[in-house]
Every structure is written in C-alpha cells, then in structure tokens.
C-alpha cells in the first residue's frame, strides 16, 4: 500500500518558505548594534523570551507609565522600491517617541515587530540599524522584537513594520490639554516632510516618479519621501513640567486640526493661519500633480508642521526664546478661541 512513499518529494520548513537559519543569521548580525542602545535599566540580552527592564523611578514622586504602538504605513513601499531601509527604522522609533513625549513622557524602552514574505538578513538588519540610531538619539533601549517570515501572506519582497514604546512621566507633570483655555497660542515646529503619514496618497500621485526631480527639492522625489520622521524629544524635554505649556500635539494621520483637537477641551476651537509657516515644496508638488483638494491636503498631511505646542499667551515670548536658543525654528500659527 505504501510502495510510492519513498519516491514522494520531501517537504521541510525551508521548502515551505521559512528559513530558520536566515533568522539565526539575522539575530547574530544585529546583536552588537542593539547592545549599543542598552541603558542601565536593561538586564537581559536579546534572544530571551522577554525583555527585562529595571527602571529607576527615584526621581519621580508618582511615576506613570505611558505606552504607544504604531507603524510607518506605506512609506515601506518606497523603501523597498529604492532599496533604502534605514530611514524607516528611524521613523518608527521617532514616531512612537513623539506620541508619548506629547504626554510629557520620556522613553524607557522599545520593541519592534518585523514581518516579511522572505527574510533577507541584510535588509532586516538595515531596518534595525535605523531603529538603533533613533533609539540612541532618544535615550531609549531596544530590548526585544519579533521577526516573522510568512510566505503566502506577504509577497517575497514585502515586509511590514511596527513598534511599541514605553516611557514614564510623573503624575503631576502629565500633559493632556486639560488646562487649555481661550486665547492660548499655537506654536508650530517644522516637520522634515511627510514624516510617516499620507503615503498612500503621495505614492498614488507620484507613482513611477521616485527618481524625478522638481524645482525646490533638495534631491529626487524618492529621497524627499524617505526623509526621516524627526524626533522632537530634545526640543520639548526642557519644557516638561513647565506651566507655560498647556498642551502638545503630534501631527500624524488626520492632519494639524484633527490631531490637535484631540486634546482641546469642549467649548473651544482652533483658529489656524495656514499661511503662517513655510510649507515644504513636496506638499505643493503632491497638491499640484494630483490636483488634490485643499481639504484633503489638510486632513492627510502635516503640511510642514510636525508638532504643535499650545502655550499660555503671556508665555509665548519666553517659549520662543527657549526654542531659538536650541536653534529651533518655530512659528506662531494660530490661537485657541471660544466656540
């Protein structure tokens, strides 16, 4: 009955599309880099079933942990097309860092999830290099991650990326917008471009034109779209605990209005002067080449403002002076008013 069994084609995990050896090689490649991010709180090496972090909360009266999780969207498609992988790793860490810093929190540690159709260790290591660079910039430890090779779910060249961050803030120094009042002033800090939002629209408009140049761009369209999503931690940290700062908003999907209104108390509205800051050229290229309505531009992109500070009116000059001392460009972009 089983005469043909010996002649049947054998199947193993590698032939099914999952290369365990490639995964082991990837871990060997990244270990020395990841260790560079370790802060005193890290008490295990990568490769354990869990990442161990022993925090020092001695400087906090009532420490509160703040966490966030996010991805970088279809910016990955441009990274894959151009073979440039480090920037998306940095974008992931910086995006998550910004999400908790607007709550007043400093990052403690970060974990990532990398899923792909076929694991190419050099590509995955390039992504991790970007994460390491950003973690070191933000004083954040990369204490673990998951790499998943899933043929059939992803095309061979595709990969997805997500990250989770945990930070800490003293309870009395939480920034949540609850103290925002009418007449408070909006100060905008510039973005480096699209950051990590609006890429499905941008790619649709600029499809097949990644190597094209336009007047006003420093490089090609692809280079512009792969600029790193900047971290605002070093700029904002000096304001942690300051009564001058009523609220902070990280401008991501939903645009300036959509994100900032998330922290504005009921009965108040935002009046924004959309001409009060220099808009990066890439946004006008997308607007013009795609004939994108202005309403969609404002709801989809940050349009050059990556973070909004809501400041007590009498403190504006003091805040602007502090920003200037850090060589940070800042713009008064509007005001909080009663409805």
C-alpha positions, -999 to +999 in steps of 0.1 A: +000+000+000+029+024+007+052+015-022+052+051-035+060+068-002+098+066-007+096+084-040+074+112-029+090+147-027+101+155+008+090+188+024+106+208+051+102+242+066+127+259+043+110+245+012+077+258+027+092+292+026+106+297+062+144+297+066+152+293+103+189+296+095+183+331+080+166+341+112+195+330+133+219+348+110+198+380+113+200+378+151+237+374+150+241+404+127+220+428+149+231+418+184+262+441+185+241+470+172+212+465+196+235+463+226+246+499+218+211+511+228+211+494+262+206+518+291+213+509+328+178+495+332+183+467+307+192+434+325+189+408+297+204+404+263+183+400+232+171+365+224+153+358+257+116+351+257+110+385+273+129+418+275+137+427+311+140+464+322+145+475+358+135+512+359+149+538+384+120+558+395+138+575+424+134+610+407+096+606+404+071+613+431+043+593+414+056+576+382+031+568+355+040+545+325+030+558+291+029+534+261+022+537+224+023+514+193+025+524+157+039+516+122+052+536+093+025+528+068+032+525+030+064+545+033+077+510+034+068+505-003+092+534-012+119+520+010+116+487-008+115+503-043+146+523-036+164+497-015+169+522+013+158+506+046+175+525+075+152+556+074+120+536+080+136+521+111+144+555+125+110+568+115+093+540+135+111+548+168+108+586+164+071+584+156+065+564+188+087+587+208+068+617+197+035+601+206+045+597+243+065+629+246+034+650+239+020+634+271+051+646+289+068+612+290+105+603+284+110+569+266+124+539+285+124+510+261+112+500+226+102+467+210+097+460+173+078+436+150+092+428+116+071+406+093+080+396+057+075+372+029+111+361+027+137+371+053+168+387+038+191+392+068+209+422+053+176+440+046+162+433+081+195+444+096+193+477+077+159+484+092+173+476+127+202+499+121+178+527+117+160+517+149+193+516+168+203+551+155+169+566+167+169+547+200+203+560+208+192+596+198+162+593+221+180+576+250+157+546+246+167+509+249+158+484+221+151+454+244+135+430+220+115+422+189+098+396+168+108+386+133+081+367+113+087+351+079+052+344+064+052+333+028+017+334+013+007+363+035+033+387+021+049+388-013+085+378-012+099+413-013+074+428+011+077+435+048+058+452+075+070+470+105+055+480+138+069+492+171+059+497+207+074+521+232+071+525+270+080+558+288+075+574+321+061+607+334+055+620+369+017+621+375+018+658+383+036+666+351+013+648+327+004+669+297-031+662+285-045+695+274-070+698+303-056+733+312-060+747+277-080+780+276-092+805+251-065+830+240-038+803+243-014+805+213-004+777+189+033+774+182+043+751+154+075+732+150+086+722+115+084+687+101+110+672+078+084+664+052+056+638+052+070+620+083+050+587+082+016+597+071-002+602+038+020+579+018-008+560+001-020+593-015+015+605-022+025+572-038-006+573-060+001+608-072+039+602-077+039+566-089+068+558-111+085+591-104+107+583-075+139+593-094+124+625-108+135+659-095+114+691-092+124+727-087+128+733-050+136+698-039+170+690-025+171+656-043+148+632-060+111+626-051+121+593-035+148+609-014+124+635-002+097+609+007+122+588+026+134+617+049+134+606+085+104+614+106+121+637+131+120+633+169+111+663+190+122+650+223+154+670+227+135+702+218+105+696+240+121+679+271+132+713+286+095+722+288+085+691+307+068+703+339+065+739+328+031+756+334+038+776+302+029+745+281-009+738+281-008+711+255+013+693+229+001+676+197+020+652+174+007+659+138+002+625+122-028+610+103-057+634+104-035+665+100-030+695+122-066+702+131-076+665+136-047+657+159-047+690+179-084+689+185-079+656+203-066+675+234-087+707+232-115+708+259-151+711+249-163+746+241-131+757+225-119+757+189-087+763+169-082+792+145-052+783+124-034+807+100-024+783+072-001+808+056+020+815+088+048+790+081+068+779+051+053+748+036+079+723+022+078+721-016+069+684-016+034+692-004+027+716-033+041+690-057+015+665-045-012+691-044-005+702-080+004+669-096-026+651-081-050+681-082-057+672-046-084+694-029-070+716-001-094+700+024-078+666+017-043+680+019-050+694+054-066+662+066-040+639+052-006+656+056+012+676+083+019+703+056+052+712+073+042+713+110+051+681+129+043+692+164+021+719+179+027+735+213-003+752+230+011+779+251-003+804+276-004+838+258+018+857+283+045+829+280+048+830+242+079+851+240+096+831+268+089+798+249+100+812+216+133+824+232+139+790+246+133+774+212+155+799+195+183+790+220+181+755+207+184+766+171+148+755+165+126+773+140+092+779+154+061+797+141+031+813+157+004+795+137-029+803+154-049+806+186-074+788+208-108+806+209-142+800+224-168+785+201 
